[in-house]
Amino acid sequence: MMASDWKDADGPVRKAGTPLWTKILAGCGLALLLLLGTCGGLLWWGIQRGSAAMDQVWAEMVRDVEALRTEAGARRLYHENPGLARNYPTEEDFLKASVAWRDRLGEIPPQRPTLRELFQGKAGGFSIHSGNEQRRVTYRFPKGGRLILEWERDSLVDLRME
């Protein structure tokens, strides 16, 4: 027998291909990538949906504040929102209150603060509290007045300045 024959006969036979541990790691990496992609997609969707809702609330607030700047606008606002009669039984009560607020109403930017500004506290005093069918928006004007608006089912039911 030759010397080269006995070395080849006893050794293990190596299979060609990828080792099992490499396949397991690749599968785990793929699962992690899918999980992160799904979480990232859901986060992006949630932020987009929340931003759209905040844009709508901001537009409603700007519209209502602009209506308060004139007597005709305040009358229209009172008639379009019958829920205001809870706190202001007559139109004259509402008009009297809105006249007192006009001096404290400041400028409201047409665009709402960005999410970054809100989280960093740079947006001033803007906050939204939302429940099942109720929303409350608080906005602090630079002049010091704090406007509070409350809606139920898309109808304004309370508006006051503190």
Secondary structure as UniProt FT lines:
FT   HELIX           3..10
FT   HELIX           20..68
FT   HELIX           71..80
FT   HELIX           82..86
FT   HELIX           91..102
FT   TURN            103..104
FT   HELIX           115..120
FT   TURN            121..123
FT   STRAND          125..130
FT   STRAND          134..140
FT   TURN            142..143
FT   STRAND          146..152
FT   TURN            153..154
FT   STRAND          155..161
//
